[in-house]
Amino acid sequence: MADPEPRANARTELITRLERPAAAASADEVSEPRTAIFRNPGFVVDATEVEAVQMSALLGGALASQCRLPAPRMRRRSGLRWGLWLGRALMGSVLVSFFLAIVALAITGVEERARSDSKSQAQLLQELLITGSLSEARSHLEKLEALVAQAKNPRAHAAIRARAEATLYRFHDADPARKGRALRLLIAEKNRMTNDAWVAAALLTSRTERASILRGGEALVLPRDADPVALAASLEAGLGRSKEARAGYLEAEAREPSHVVHLYALFSLEHVNGERRDAQLVLERMEDVSPTSPWTRLASARSQSEAAERKEAILALVDDETLPAVPRALAAENAFLDASLGLDAEHRARLLELQSSLLHRDDSFMSELPLPPRLSEGSDPATASIDGRAIGADIIATEITIEAPPATKPAKKKRTRGKRRAR
């Protein structure tokens, strides 16, 4: 028996297959190594087959032919399942509590920020009201209301909010909803009477009630606040005391020179009294303060010397829908009262209807407006009327003082006693 060839010389199946290609190469072709490393289209199809052949030779079989055993099942004790669910519940409660705490802190932070911002906003609103910037005051009042709603404190800054609503009601848009909101805010502020609440109450009442309110709150007047002085001056002008009214408006201007509504009141007083030079000087000061203000434009229209120019300027203001309701209603009233404009009856009727719609059908609004008499040149207070009510009848009045001689007591008659009859 022949000895088997040594293990080193033994040819394995892999070596035999690699050395014996499936198709012999032609003689013309350049021979190349017949190993598994190089390409041999006649023997190796792709790298996967090479790997299978090599692993089969080394391990005695292809790995792909081995069956993958399933992973052993992990057995859990049933007694620990409730602990797992308890842990999950505790973790969930912790996460929910943490989330709610974050939300509460966020809400609290928003409210605190709103309270802080509302204080500065209220101070800014008060400054705008003192200076007479009504359009800006309206927008800042809306911002303050939004901050008060965020702070969830509806009674915060009730006094300044009531004053803003009352001022805008009287001199800006005549919206009755503002009057209602101001009255409700004053009710909330009734136990804490301040300067702002006092001015708001004076603006919301009628002319006769306003006088009593102003007399009862002199101690509440702020040094820079010109509204109480101007309100008192309007009462003096309504009583025909032009000298006292002029002094009051000049004091109001000295306190706050930029309040264009007070300047218009002084202009109107000088214009009605025929002091055209003084009225022109007041108009120049109004143009320096705010040339685009509707009050300045109204004063400029009334100051036109020519009737045609005055008519054109006043009617332009009446037809300007961008103007606030109160200055526009005043322009309509001046056009109605100025007989020199030559308006026909139909046009005057349209002016009355426009004024009534601008003032929300409130017939008492013009008589309660704290301004001097608004009669223009050429008008007759006895015949001018709006909606059948004499214009100026409740505005222009004079105090009549009747001096009577002091009463004298009649001389006492002497009583004479009759003589007693003798019995």
PyMOL commands that set and color helices and strands:
alter all, ss='L'
color gray80, all
select helices_A, chain A and resi 13-19+47-59+63-65+78-131+134-151+158-173+176-188+195-204+207-215+218-220+227-238+242-255+260-272+276-289+294-302+307-319+325-337+339-341+345-358+365-368
alter helices_A, ss='H'
color red, helices_A
select strands_A, chain A and resi 385-386+389-390
alter strands_A, ss='S'
color yellow, strands_A
deselect
rebuild
show_as cartoon
